[in-house]
Amino acid sequence: ATIQFARLKQHVWHYVVWYGSVTIVATMVGQHLCDIYVRKHKRYSLITLAICGVLLASLSALLFIGIGQVIEDLYMGRQMWFALERLCNKNSMGILAVDVAPADSWPSDLPRWRERR
């Protein structure tokens, strides 16, 4: 995303400066604290445990977001499977057919399927 914003010249510079400085300071403080811990205790296990913690947090966050996205796609009726009809698009010049899903899950002027029964 950062490269896309840079290519489009859409950076919000006060955000760039703020988050960049927070990241640099946090990295320097973290490295200094880990260096102090390793020199004092002669153990590298805290660093390994910290790396494992970051990886576990990333895994759980991506899993949570991915499951939420799949649930939203199912609710919105988006196609979730591979289809040759989308790959071999004979109706236009492109290779892939573009599916456009509505912004709302169901138009407000149409009755729902359960209400029609």
N, C-alpha and C positions, 0 to 999 in steps of 0.2 A: 504494500500500500504506500509506503514511503516513496518508492521509486515512481509510482504512478502520480503521486502528488507533485513530485519534483518535475517530472516531464510536463505536467499540465500547468506548472507554475501556480499551484493552488495552496502553497504552504501558509499556515497561519503562524507568523513568525514568533509571536509571544508564546504560543504553545511549544514551538520547536525549541526555543531557548529554555523555557521552564522544564520540560520533560527531559531535554538533553542534559541540562545541568544537574537535575535530580538523579539521573542515571549515572553520570560520571562521579558525582559525590558518593552515591551509594556503593558503586563499584570500588572506589578507593577505600572507603571505610570498611567494607567487607573484606577486602584483601588485607588491610592492615590488621583487623581483628583476627583473621585466620592465621596470619603470620605470628602474631603474639601468642595465640593458643598453641600453635605447633612448636614454637621455641620453648614455651613453658612446660608443656606436657609431653613433647616428643612423640606425638601421635597424629597421624593423618586421617584417622577414622572420622573425625568431625567433617572434614572436607568431603569425604566420600558419602557420608550420611546427608550432607547438605545437597550434594548433586542428586542423590536418590530422591530426596524430598522434593526438589524442583521438578524432576522428571515425573514423579507420582502426581504432583499437583497439576502439571500440564496434561498428563494422561486423563485425569479425572475431569478437568475442565473441558477438554476436547470431547470426551465421551458424553458429558452432560449436554454440551451444545449440539453435538451430532444427533443425539437421540431427540432433542427438542426440534431440530430441523426436520428430521424424518417424520415426526408426529405432525408438524405443521404441513409438510408436503402431502401427507396422507389426508389430512383434514381439508386441504385446499383442492384435492383431486389432481395433483400434479403427477405426471407419469414418472414412475420409479423404477422402471425396468428397461432393459435393452430391447430395441425394436428395429428391425431392418427397414421399416417404413420411414423412420426418422433418419436412418443412415443414407439410404438411397432415395433422395428427394427428387421425384420426377416432375413436380409441379413448379420448380423454380431452378435458378442457375446454381444455387449453392449445394454443397455436399450434404449438409445437415439441415433438417427441417427445424424451424423454430416454433416451440410451443409457447403460447402466451397465456399465462394464468391471470385471472382477474385479481384485483387487489383485495376485494372482499371475498369471503368464503362462499357466499351465496347472495345473489342479487336480492335486494329488499323488496322489489315489486313482484317476485315470483314466490309462490307457496313452496314450502319445503316438502321433501318427499314423504315424510311421515304425516304431514298435515293433509296431503292429497288423498290419503286412503279413506 
